[in-house]
Amino acid sequence: MPAWEQICSQLSDQPLLHTLSHGTSCVCTSSLISQHPLFSEANSCLPAPMFSRNDVSIWSILKKCIGMELSKIAMPVIFNEPLSFLQRLTEYMEHTYLIHQALTTTDSIERMKCVAAFAVSAVASQWERTGKPFNPLLGETYELIREDLGFRWVSEQVSHHPPVSAFQAEGLKEDFVFHGSIYPKLNSGEEYNEAYTWTNPTCCVHNIIVGQLWIEQYGSVEVINHKTGERCSMTFKSCGLFGKELHKVEGYILDKSKKKLCAIYGKWTECLYTVDTAAFEAHKKSDKKNPEDKKGKQQNSVDEEPEELPPPEAETVQVIPGSELLWKITPRPENSSKYYAFSTFAMQLNELEKGMEGVIPLTDSRLRPDIRAMENGDIDQASAEKKRLEEKQRIARKNRSKSSEEWKNRWFQQGSNPHNKAQDWLYLKGYWDRNYTQLPDIY
């Protein structure tokens, strides 16, 4: 799905579901894990730095496409980052420790705090990431095993129009399952028998026509514990006229009768805290009376464009006395700005170790020639391969339409979500058996 719609719709507007479960029937054996070596050292750079986009205007492309459907607009490869959207989805798992932390407590409110922090941390990787991930090809897959973080992940592009990516992550100790697609969900296994669901905030890319690109998350996010009725209602604040609310997140954990149990606040780009409700509301009242706010507003020009406000780099969350830190973003490498604003976690996602060849399926995103060429700094080759793969996909779809052949997904199928009864994509199991026969030739 070209242009920015892939990021804005799939990363933002669509709900997420994750599941934590003990004693799941999915078996993780050490022999499978040993076949998939991990990185001996955390990467701090990519093979080649990103290309300058200063000489290319997105507006010069979009103005020629007025009246066209956004999903049909083909963007130059220079606006991409060297990852598939399937790989980008995997960045939800960077702070998996929050899931493990939730499993260690017997208090449902403490578990809700961890799950809420996990939901916020899942969008933190988008900070300053103005590059667009490559659109997954129909049938494309991606897997990741991280022994250090205690999970394994598999995802598949199950639909092209509309684009839908389905995924399933499992704890290596069979202690949780985290799965989702257009309706992501989180369940806490047999020990607590809890299911959590939530929706992502809206993602907005500013200054596409002119100025410095920057990303804003805004909207309501509600994490629901379907067993206890408890919920965490959070608001991702929009930038506002003077940028005072930029990146802010705040809300409350409520019991089933909607009584406020505690407050949640912070910034999705930095950290998240919890504090007593009374202390939080007293701080809010005090903040509104602060004369510095009015003084600051008077110093801003009336015609100053809020679009020009750059995201703050320093930590700016004012910690309320008595607060507890729930989550803090992992610092990015010092040279991150040269490499698409990637985190260390993101820089590892396209690594192809020798031990993986012959083990991962031929549909894995690591084997995409256009992404590999871009990562290696060959923009012309990346562009040529991207066009070739898109044309190959179009021809395959056209040939299927002329015959009785129907596309069949390999690892996920549509079914009823057990928690909200909506149509969803459910994992079929069997991926980790390493039996990859009759896979589609998509590259």
GUGUMAR-236357 format. One record per residue (C-alpha): residue in three letters; x, y, z; residue number from 1. Coordinates in nm, 4 decimals. Layout:
BEGIN
["ALA" [X Y Z] NUM]
...
% end
This chain:
BEGIN
["MET" [0.0000 0.0000 0.0000] 1]
["PRO" [0.1944 0.3063 -0.1207] 2]
["ALA" [0.2247 0.6517 0.0348] 3]
["TRP" [0.1815 0.7220 0.4041] 4]
["GLU" [-0.1495 0.5385 0.4414] 5]
["GLN" [0.0185 0.2111 0.5382] 6]
["ILE" [0.1670 0.3756 0.8481] 7]
["CYS" [-0.1328 0.5907 0.9348] 8]
["SER" [-0.3954 0.3184 0.9003] 9]
["GLN" [-0.2217 0.0010 1.0100] 10]
["LEU" [-0.0036 0.1443 1.2857] 11]
["SER" [-0.2591 0.3865 1.4212] 12]
["ASP" [-0.6278 0.3557 1.3515] 13]
["GLN" [-0.6640 -0.0172 1.3832] 14]
["PRO" [-0.7083 -0.1958 1.7155] 15]
["LEU" [-0.4415 -0.4178 1.8607] 16]
["LEU" [-0.4854 -0.7479 2.0429] 17]
["HIS" [-0.2265 -0.9281 2.2490] 18]
["THR" [-0.2461 -1.2460 2.4548] 19]
["LEU" [-0.0510 -1.3592 2.7604] 20]
["SER" [-0.1016 -1.7262 2.8311] 21]
["HIS" [0.0484 -1.9965 3.0487] 22]
["GLY" [0.0483 -2.3582 2.9395] 23]
["THR" [-0.0314 -2.2800 2.5777] 24]
["SER" [-0.0444 -2.5779 2.3435] 25]
["CYS" [0.2240 -2.4277 2.1202] 26]
["VAL" [0.5504 -2.6094 2.1887] 27]
["CYS" [0.8858 -2.4327 2.1813] 28]
["THR" [1.1794 -2.6724 2.1671] 29]
["SER" [1.5451 -2.5889 2.2140] 30]
["SER" [1.6335 -2.7597 1.8863] 31]
["LEU" [1.4280 -2.5106 1.6883] 32]
["ILE" [1.5800 -2.2184 1.8712] 33]
["SER" [1.9344 -2.3404 1.8180] 34]
["GLN" [1.8744 -2.3480 1.4436] 35]
["HIS" [1.8153 -1.9743 1.4466] 36]
["PRO" [2.1289 -1.7981 1.5799] 37]
["LEU" [2.0926 -1.4626 1.7432] 38]
["PHE" [2.3158 -1.1633 1.6952] 39]
["SER" [2.6393 -1.1965 1.8867] 40]
["GLU" [2.6565 -0.8196 1.9277] 41]
["ALA" [2.3879 -0.5532 1.9074] 42]
["ASN" [2.4204 -0.3634 1.5807] 43]
["SER" [2.4873 0.0070 1.6191] 44]
["CYS" [2.4704 0.0883 1.2482] 45]
["LEU" [2.3515 -0.0376 0.9105] 46]
["PRO" [2.5710 -0.1266 0.6102] 47]
["ALA" [2.5092 0.2203 0.4607] 48]
["PRO" [2.3636 0.5485 0.5903] 49]
["MET" [2.0289 0.6778 0.4678] 50]
["PHE" [1.9973 0.8887 0.1547] 51]
["SER" [1.9233 1.2596 0.1715] 52]
["ARG" [1.5610 1.3421 0.0904] 53]
["ASN" [1.6217 1.7167 0.0729] 54]
["ASP" [1.6203 1.7255 -0.3065] 55]
["VAL" [1.2931 1.5345 -0.3442] 56]
["SER" [0.9544 1.6872 -0.2609] 57]
["ILE" [0.6633 1.4635 -0.1615] 58]
["TRP" [0.4288 1.7411 -0.2683] 59]
["SER" [0.5734 1.7424 -0.6206] 60]
["ILE" [0.4572 1.3802 -0.6441] 61]
["LEU" [0.1228 1.4123 -0.4678] 62]
["LYS" [0.0064 1.7173 -0.6658] 63]
["LYS" [0.0218 1.5081 -0.9819] 64]
["CYS" [-0.2064 1.2522 -0.8210] 65]
["ILE" [-0.4986 1.4758 -0.7215] 66]
["GLY" [-0.8176 1.2747 -0.7530] 67]
["MET" [-0.6374 0.9413 -0.7299] 68]
["GLU" [-0.6970 0.6939 -0.4485] 69]
["LEU" [-0.4157 0.7326 -0.1948] 70]
["SER" [-0.3461 0.3602 -0.1879] 71]
["LYS" [-0.2734 0.3667 -0.5639] 72]
["ILE" [-0.0012 0.6333 -0.5465] 73]
["ALA" [0.3472 0.4883 -0.5913] 74]
["MET" [0.6065 0.6747 -0.3842] 75]
["PRO" [0.9774 0.6811 -0.4814] 76]
["VAL" [1.1870 0.4331 -0.2871] 77]
["ILE" [1.3913 0.7188 -0.1371] 78]
["PHE" [1.0998 0.7851 0.1016] 79]
["ASN" [1.1215 0.4289 0.2331] 80]
["GLU" [1.3263 0.2850 0.5157] 81]
["PRO" [1.5002 -0.0538 0.4669] 82]
["LEU" [1.2400 -0.2582 0.6543] 83]
["SER" [0.9173 -0.4268 0.5549] 84]
["PHE" [0.6013 -0.3309 0.7412] 85]
["LEU" [0.6079 -0.6845 0.8858] 86]
["GLN" [0.9474 -0.6089 1.0384] 87]
["ARG" [0.8258 -0.2722 1.1615] 88]
["LEU" [0.5362 -0.4442 1.3384] 89]
["THR" [0.7861 -0.6569 1.5271] 90]
["GLU" [0.9073 -0.3458 1.7068] 91]
["TYR" [0.6011 -0.3811 1.9306] 92]
["MET" [0.8099 -0.6422 2.1113] 93]
["GLU" [1.1080 -0.4236 2.2005] 94]
["HIS" [0.9813 -0.3815 2.5580] 95]
["THR" [0.8660 -0.7385 2.6126] 96]
["TYR" [0.9921 -0.7187 2.9703] 97]
["LEU" [0.6665 -0.5374 3.0534] 98]
["ILE" [0.4703 -0.8502 2.9612] 99]
["HIS" [0.6979 -1.0678 3.1742] 100]
["GLN" [0.6634 -0.8166 3.4559] 101]
["ALA" [0.2835 -0.8366 3.4348] 102]
["LEU" [0.3011 -1.2140 3.4728] 103]
["THR" [0.4951 -1.1896 3.7999] 104]
["THR" [0.2297 -0.9994 3.9960] 105]
["THR" [-0.0921 -1.1336 4.1475] 106]
["ASP" [-0.2564 -0.7885 4.1546] 107]
["SER" [-0.4761 -0.7226 3.8507] 108]
["ILE" [-0.4223 -0.3463 3.8803] 109]
["GLU" [-0.0457 -0.3919 3.8710] 110]
["ARG" [-0.0883 -0.6116 3.5648] 111]
["MET" [-0.3006 -0.3408 3.4028] 112]
["LYS" [-0.0239 -0.0874 3.4653] 113]
["CYS" [0.2235 -0.3116 3.2840] 114]
["VAL" [-0.0107 -0.3780 2.9923] 115]
["ALA" [-0.0917 -0.0067 2.9594] 116]
["ALA" [0.2807 0.0721 2.9562] 117]
["PHE" [0.3326 -0.1966 2.6904] 118]
["ALA" [0.0587 -0.0393 2.4763] 119]
["VAL" [0.2312 0.3017 2.4993] 120]
["SER" [0.5785 0.1575 2.4388] 121]
["ALA" [0.4512 -0.0106 2.1202] 122]
["VAL" [0.4230 0.3256 1.9414] 123]
["ALA" [0.7453 0.4742 2.0820] 124]
["SER" [0.9509 0.3355 1.7934] 125]
["GLN" [0.7669 0.5715 1.5556] 126]
["TRP" [0.9282 0.8791 1.7104] 127]
["GLU" [1.1166 1.0656 1.4332] 128]
["ARG" [1.0649 0.7688 1.1971] 129]
["THR" [0.9481 0.9601 0.8898] 130]
["GLY" [1.0626 0.6896 0.6479] 131]
["LYS" [0.7919 0.4587 0.5126] 132]
["PRO" [0.8373 0.0822 0.5524] 133]
["PHE" [0.8136 -0.1256 0.2360] 134]
["ASN" [0.4657 -0.2619 0.1678] 135]
["PRO" [0.4614 -0.6378 0.2342] 136]
["LEU" [0.3858 -0.8576 -0.0642] 137]
["LEU" [0.0923 -1.0950 -0.0359] 138]
["GLY" [0.2264 -1.4106 0.1300] 139]
["GLU" [0.5363 -1.2396 0.2677] 140]
["THR" [0.6372 -1.3575 0.6151] 141]
["TYR" [0.8751 -1.2521 0.8878] 142]
["GLU" [1.0038 -1.4340 1.1927] 143]
["LEU" [1.2167 -1.3290 1.4856] 144]
["ILE" [1.3478 -1.5254 1.7813] 145]
["ARG" [1.4968 -1.3321 2.0724] 146]
["GLU" [1.6198 -1.5569 2.3521] 147]
["ASP" [1.7375 -1.2532 2.5470] 148]
["LEU" [1.3868 -1.1047 2.5470] 149]
["GLY" [1.2116 -1.4398 2.5792] 150]
["PHE" [0.9885 -1.4515 2.2707] 151]
["ARG" [0.9510 -1.5742 1.9155] 152]
["TRP" [0.7404 -1.3987 1.6500] 153]
["VAL" [0.5871 -1.4893 1.3157] 154]
["SER" [0.3837 -1.2643 1.0863] 155]
["GLU" [0.2272 -1.2947 0.7419] 156]
["GLN" [0.0762 -1.0524 0.4928] 157]
["VAL" [-0.2689 -1.2075 0.4608] 158]
["SER" [-0.4380 -0.9481 0.2389] 159]
["HIS" [-0.3170 -0.6967 -0.0163] 160]
["HIS" [-0.6345 -0.4939 -0.0793] 161]
["PRO" [-0.6977 -0.3897 0.1895] 162]
["PRO" [-0.3508 -0.4481 0.3352] 163]
["VAL" [-0.3663 -0.6681 0.6467] 164]
["SER" [-0.0726 -0.8068 0.8423] 165]
["ALA" [-0.1370 -1.0834 1.0972] 166]
["PHE" [0.1102 -1.1779 1.3699] 167]
["GLN" [0.1621 -1.4083 1.6661] 168]
["ALA" [0.4300 -1.3826 1.9346] 169]
["GLU" [0.4880 -1.6474 2.1996] 170]
["GLY" [0.6951 -1.6606 2.5155] 171]
["LEU" [0.9825 -1.9059 2.4841] 172]
["LYS" [0.8805 -2.0473 2.8224] 173]
["GLU" [0.5226 -2.0782 2.6962] 174]
["ASP" [0.4276 -1.8064 2.9432] 175]
["PHE" [0.2421 -1.5708 2.7089] 176]
["VAL" [0.0906 -1.5309 2.3646] 177]
["PHE" [0.0588 -1.1962 2.1912] 178]
["HIS" [-0.1334 -1.1903 1.8655] 179]
["GLY" [-0.3173 -0.9562 1.6393] 180]
["SER" [-0.4043 -0.8179 1.2990] 181]
["ILE" [-0.6592 -0.5458 1.2392] 182]
["TYR" [-0.7906 -0.6363 1.5841] 183]
["PRO" [-0.4831 -0.6875 1.8078] 184]
["LYS" [-0.5448 -0.8510 2.1462] 185]
["LEU" [-0.3626 -0.9456 2.4649] 186]
["ASN" [-0.4601 -1.2335 2.6926] 187]
["SER" [-0.3025 -1.3419 3.0219] 188]
["GLY" [-0.3009 -1.7181 3.0191] 189]
["GLU" [-0.4387 -1.9906 3.2341] 190]
["GLU" [-0.2991 -1.8561 3.5604] 191]
["TYR" [-0.5059 -1.5362 3.5405] 192]
["ASN" [-0.7257 -1.6203 3.2393] 193]
["GLU" [-0.7371 -1.2553 3.1354] 194]
["ALA" [-0.7742 -1.0999 2.7915] 195]
["TYR" [-0.6766 -0.7416 2.7128] 196]
["THR" [-0.7698 -0.5428 2.4036] 197]
["TRP" [-0.6916 -0.1879 2.2979] 198]
["THR" [-0.6735 0.0424 1.9991] 199]
["ASN" [-0.3748 0.2437 1.8859] 200]
["PRO" [-0.3774 0.6258 1.8696] 201]
["THR" [-0.3885 0.8071 1.5362] 202]
["CYS" [-0.0522 0.8726 1.3726] 203]
["CYS" [-0.0090 1.1984 1.1810] 204]
["VAL" [0.2902 1.2958 0.9650] 205]
["HIS" [0.3293 1.6752 0.9604] 206]
["ASN" [0.4861 1.9003 0.6952] 207]
["ILE" [0.4518 1.6638 0.3993] 208]
["ILE" [0.4231 1.9633 0.1647] 209]
["VAL" [0.6914 2.1886 0.3143] 210]
["GLY" [0.9085 2.2020 0.6243] 211]
["GLN" [1.0671 1.9423 0.8505] 212]
["LEU" [0.8743 1.6147 0.8701] 213]
["TRP" [0.7697 1.5106 1.2187] 214]
["ILE" [0.5256 1.2617 1.3683] 215]
["GLU" [0.2448 1.3144 1.6164] 216]
["GLN" [0.0290 1.0556 1.7948] 217]
["TYR" [-0.3096 1.1637 1.9225] 218]
["GLY" [-0.6450 1.0203 2.0261] 219]
["SER" [-0.7950 0.7933 2.2895] 220]
["VAL" [-0.6587 0.4518 2.3851] 221]
["GLU" [-0.8567 0.2226 2.6112] 222]
["VAL" [-0.6990 -0.0965 2.7443] 223]
["ILE" [-0.9711 -0.3341 2.8648] 224]
["ASN" [-0.9328 -0.6357 3.0936] 225]
["HIS" [-1.2229 -0.8498 2.9734] 226]
["LYS" [-1.2235 -1.0697 3.2830] 227]
["THR" [-1.2225 -0.8103 3.5629] 228]
["GLY" [-1.3884 -0.5225 3.3771] 229]
["GLU" [-1.0994 -0.2951 3.4726] 230]
["ARG" [-0.9739 -0.0580 3.2074] 231]
["CYS" [-0.7076 0.2022 3.1471] 232]
["SER" [-0.8387 0.5045 2.9563] 233]
["MET" [-0.5556 0.7161 2.8155] 234]
["THR" [-0.5456 1.0230 2.5940] 235]
["PHE" [-0.2562 1.0888 2.3584] 236]
["LYS" [-0.2569 1.4686 2.3468] 237]
["SER" [-0.2371 1.6545 2.0175] 238]
["CYS" [0.0357 1.9141 1.9764] 239]
["GLY" [-0.1938 2.2130 2.0260] 240]
["LEU" [-0.1333 2.5672 1.9051] 241]
["PHE" [0.1859 2.6258 2.1031] 242]
["GLY" [0.3183 2.2717 2.1289] 243]
["LYS" [0.2760 2.2482 2.5066] 244]
["GLU" [0.0934 1.9133 2.4866] 245]
["LEU" [0.3263 1.7561 2.2293] 246]
["HIS" [0.3731 1.3805 2.2891] 247]
["LYS" [0.1863 1.3866 2.6218] 248]
["VAL" [-0.0115 1.0841 2.7423] 249]
["GLU" [-0.2386 1.0850 3.0450] 250]
["GLY" [-0.5362 0.8957 3.1817] 251]
["TYR" [-0.6697 0.6726 3.4570] 252]
["ILE" [-0.7051 0.3085 3.5513] 253]
["LEU" [-1.0694 0.2443 3.6379] 254]
["ASP" [-1.2474 -0.0433 3.8071] 255]
["LYS" [-1.5566 -0.2061 3.6568] 256]
["SER" [-1.7773 0.0616 3.8158] 257]
["LYS" [-1.5576 0.3292 3.6500] 258]
["LYS" [-1.4068 0.4467 3.9787] 259]
["LYS" [-1.0623 0.6006 3.9298] 260]
["LEU" [-0.7984 0.3811 4.0961] 261]
["CYS" [-0.4826 0.5640 3.9891] 262]
["ALA" [-0.3534 0.8015 3.7219] 263]
["ILE" [-0.1193 0.7383 3.4270] 264]
["TYR" [0.0907 1.0128 3.2688] 265]
["GLY" [0.4055 1.0745 3.0664] 266]
["LYS" [0.5147 1.1006 2.7028] 267]
["TRP" [0.5044 0.8256 2.4451] 268]
["THR" [0.8479 0.9387 2.3273] 269]
["GLU" [1.0070 0.9168 2.6726] 270]
["CYS" [0.8444 0.7446 2.9686] 271]
["LEU" [0.5255 0.6594 3.1544] 272]
["TYR" [0.4464 0.7038 3.5256] 273]
["THR" [0.1616 0.6118 3.7597] 274]
["VAL" [0.0557 0.8109 4.0660] 275]
["ASP" [-0.2300 0.8452 4.3131] 276]
["THR" [-0.5396 1.0011 4.1545] 277]
["ALA" [-0.5641 1.2832 4.4109] 278]
["ALA" [-0.1981 1.3816 4.3626] 279]
["PHE" [-0.2390 1.3826 3.9850] 280]
["GLU" [-0.5502 1.5975 3.9860] 281]
["ALA" [-0.3968 1.8409 4.2350] 282]
["HIS" [-0.0954 1.8717 4.0054] 283]
["LYS" [-0.3238 1.9365 3.7069] 284]
["LYS" [-0.5045 2.2164 3.8910] 285]
["SER" [-0.1759 2.3714 3.9980] 286]
["ASP" [-0.0418 2.3490 3.6439] 287]
["LYS" [-0.3434 2.5358 3.5042] 288]
["LYS" [-0.2868 2.8210 3.7489] 289]
["ASN" [0.0823 2.8487 3.6615] 290]
["PRO" [0.1400 3.2018 3.5292] 291]
["GLU" [0.4351 3.0799 3.3216] 292]
["ASP" [0.1860 2.9243 3.0773] 293]
["LYS" [0.0312 3.2585 2.9920] 294]
["LYS" [0.3708 3.4233 2.9734] 295]
["GLY" [0.4920 3.1579 2.7342] 296]
["LYS" [0.1875 3.2012 2.5114] 297]
["GLN" [0.2399 3.5753 2.4887] 298]
["GLN" [0.5949 3.5233 2.3662] 299]
["ASN" [0.4802 3.3156 2.0687] 300]
["SER" [0.3985 3.4977 1.7486] 301]
["VAL" [0.0336 3.4850 1.6505] 302]
["ASP" [0.1156 3.3713 1.3002] 303]
["GLU" [0.3763 3.1144 1.4067] 304]
["GLU" [0.3046 2.7857 1.2339] 305]
["PRO" [0.2634 2.4990 1.4839] 306]
["GLU" [0.3731 2.2639 1.2051] 307]
["GLU" [0.7257 2.4032 1.2394] 308]
["LEU" [0.7630 2.2975 1.6020] 309]
["PRO" [1.0316 2.0272 1.6197] 310]
["PRO" [0.9796 1.7398 1.8627] 311]
["PRO" [1.1729 1.8066 2.1857] 312]
["GLU" [1.4847 1.5974 2.2336] 313]
["ALA" [1.5337 1.6326 2.6083] 314]
["GLU" [1.3195 1.4610 2.8697] 315]
["THR" [1.0519 1.7092 2.9649] 316]
["VAL" [0.8083 1.5084 3.1802] 317]
["GLN" [0.7526 1.6791 3.5134] 318]
["VAL" [0.7496 1.3995 3.7700] 319]
["ILE" [0.4779 1.4312 4.0354] 320]
["PRO" [0.5977 1.3452 4.3882] 321]
["GLY" [0.5046 0.9885 4.4815] 322]
["SER" [0.5052 0.8663 4.1201] 323]
["GLU" [0.6168 0.5195 4.0110] 324]
["LEU" [0.8059 0.4759 3.6826] 325]
["LEU" [0.6360 0.2140 3.4648] 326]
["TRP" [0.8388 0.2389 3.1451] 327]
["LYS" [1.1229 0.4391 2.9952] 328]
["ILE" [1.2263 0.4368 2.6311] 329]
["THR" [1.5514 0.2628 2.5448] 330]
["PRO" [1.8052 0.5228 2.4288] 331]
["ARG" [1.8822 0.5095 2.0594] 332]
["PRO" [2.2380 0.4852 1.9248] 333]
["GLU" [2.4201 0.8170 1.8906] 334]
["ASN" [2.4284 0.7787 1.5120] 335]
["SER" [2.0584 0.6882 1.4867] 336]
["SER" [1.9771 1.0002 1.2802] 337]
["LYS" [2.2099 0.8744 1.0042] 338]
["TYR" [2.0290 0.5420 0.9919] 339]
["TYR" [1.6586 0.6274 0.9504] 340]
["ALA" [1.6199 0.7097 1.3230] 341]
["PHE" [1.6374 0.3365 1.3950] 342]
["SER" [1.6683 0.2032 1.7471] 343]
["THR" [1.9223 -0.0698 1.8170] 344]
["PHE" [1.6324 -0.3177 1.8090] 345]
["ALA" [1.5268 -0.1966 1.4622] 346]
["MET" [1.8815 -0.2144 1.3254] 347]
["GLN" [1.8869 -0.5881 1.3982] 348]
["LEU" [1.5607 -0.6762 1.2262] 349]
["ASN" [1.6970 -0.7295 0.8738] 350]
["GLU" [2.0112 -0.9181 0.9767] 351]
["LEU" [2.0580 -1.2373 0.7756] 352]
["GLU" [2.3030 -1.4676 0.9486] 353]
["LYS" [2.4465 -1.7714 0.7700] 354]
["GLY" [2.2706 -2.0022 1.0128] 355]
["MET" [1.9339 -1.8671 0.9011] 356]
["GLU" [1.9764 -1.9617 0.5353] 357]
["GLY" [1.7959 -2.2846 0.4652] 358]
["VAL" [1.6020 -2.2525 0.7911] 359]
["ILE" [1.3745 -1.9525 0.7398] 360]
["PRO" [1.1177 -1.9774 0.4571] 361]
["LEU" [1.1873 -1.8183 0.1187] 362]
["THR" [0.9015 -1.5737 0.1878] 363]
["ASP" [1.0839 -1.4083 0.4800] 364]
["SER" [1.1268 -1.0312 0.4541] 365]
["ARG" [1.5036 -1.0638 0.5019] 366]
["LEU" [1.5213 -1.2170 0.1542] 367]
["ARG" [1.3509 -0.9250 -0.0255] 368]
["PRO" [1.6038 -0.7913 -0.2790] 369]
["ASP" [1.4676 -0.4348 -0.2817] 370]
["ILE" [1.4982 -0.3918 0.0956] 371]
["ARG" [1.8425 -0.5529 0.0970] 372]
["ALA" [1.9623 -0.3228 -0.1818] 373]
["MET" [1.8404 -0.0139 0.0017] 374]
["GLU" [2.0031 -0.1252 0.3262] 375]
["ASN" [2.3299 -0.1696 0.1347] 376]
["GLY" [2.3066 0.1819 -0.0107] 377]
["ASP" [2.2142 0.0940 -0.3708] 378]
["ILE" [1.9112 0.3178 -0.4303] 379]
["ASP" [1.8900 0.2453 -0.8044] 380]
["GLN" [1.8893 -0.1301 -0.7505] 381]
["ALA" [1.6341 -0.0938 -0.4702] 382]
["SER" [1.4033 0.1072 -0.6967] 383]
["ALA" [1.4368 -0.1391 -0.9835] 384]
["GLU" [1.3709 -0.4396 -0.7588] 385]
["LYS" [1.0741 -0.2700 -0.5947] 386]
["LYS" [0.9134 -0.2102 -0.9349] 387]
["ARG" [0.9900 -0.5674 -1.0439] 388]
["LEU" [0.8331 -0.7205 -0.7310] 389]
["GLU" [0.5230 -0.5021 -0.7552] 390]
["GLU" [0.4777 -0.5943 -1.1213] 391]
["LYS" [0.5283 -0.9630 -1.0408] 392]
["GLN" [0.2595 -0.9381 -0.7738] 393]
["ARG" [0.0198 -0.7665 -1.0178] 394]
["ILE" [0.0744 -1.0365 -1.2818] 395]
["ALA" [0.0174 -1.3144 -1.0264] 396]
["ARG" [-0.3063 -1.1516 -0.9106] 397]
["LYS" [-0.4202 -1.1082 -1.2720] 398]
["ASN" [-0.3455 -1.4730 -1.3517] 399]
["ARG" [-0.5443 -1.5896 -1.0485] 400]
["SER" [-0.8409 -1.3801 -1.1573] 401]
["LYS" [-0.8411 -1.5563 -1.4961] 402]
["SER" [-0.8510 -1.9019 -1.3390] 403]
["SER" [-1.0414 -2.0734 -1.0610] 404]
["GLU" [-0.7338 -2.0566 -0.8377] 405]
["GLU" [-0.7836 -1.8702 -0.5122] 406]
["TRP" [-0.5164 -1.7295 -0.2852] 407]
["LYS" [-0.4741 -1.9295 0.0344] 408]
["ASN" [-0.2811 -1.7957 0.3294] 409]
["ARG" [-0.0387 -2.0400 0.4850] 410]
["TRP" [-0.0133 -1.9506 0.8535] 411]
["PHE" [-0.3259 -1.7492 0.9412] 412]
["GLN" [-0.6944 -1.7824 0.8577] 413]
["GLN" [-0.9996 -1.5692 0.9184] 414]
["GLY" [-1.2160 -1.6590 1.2151] 415]
["SER" [-1.4178 -1.5159 1.4997] 416]
["ASN" [-1.2232 -1.3307 1.7663] 417]
["PRO" [-1.2999 -1.5124 2.0927] 418]
["HIS" [-1.3148 -1.1858 2.2904] 419]
["ASN" [-1.5163 -0.9428 2.0793] 420]
["LYS" [-1.6605 -1.1922 1.8259] 421]
["ALA" [-1.5409 -0.9752 1.5369] 422]
["GLN" [-1.3794 -1.1259 1.2286] 423]
["ASP" [-1.0059 -1.1599 1.2823] 424]
["TRP" [-0.6996 -1.3437 1.1563] 425]
["LEU" [-0.6078 -1.6418 1.3743] 426]
["TYR" [-0.2795 -1.8327 1.3773] 427]
["LEU" [-0.3028 -2.1828 1.2279] 428]
["LYS" [0.0099 -2.3154 1.4041] 429]
["GLY" [0.2739 -2.5300 1.2369] 430]
["TYR" [0.5117 -2.2520 1.1312] 431]
["TRP" [0.7840 -2.3575 1.3740] 432]
["ASP" [0.7775 -2.7173 1.2441] 433]
["ARG" [0.9984 -2.5829 0.9627] 434]
["ASN" [0.8009 -2.7602 0.6896] 435]
["TYR" [0.7982 -2.4937 0.4198] 436]
["THR" [0.6804 -2.6815 0.1126] 437]
["GLN" [0.4542 -2.5320 -0.1546] 438]
["LEU" [0.5318 -2.1725 -0.0618] 439]
["PRO" [0.4476 -1.9013 -0.3159] 440]
["ASP" [0.7272 -1.7589 -0.5300] 441]
["ILE" [0.6922 -1.3901 -0.4433] 442]
["TYR" [1.0494 -1.2613 -0.4842] 443]
% end
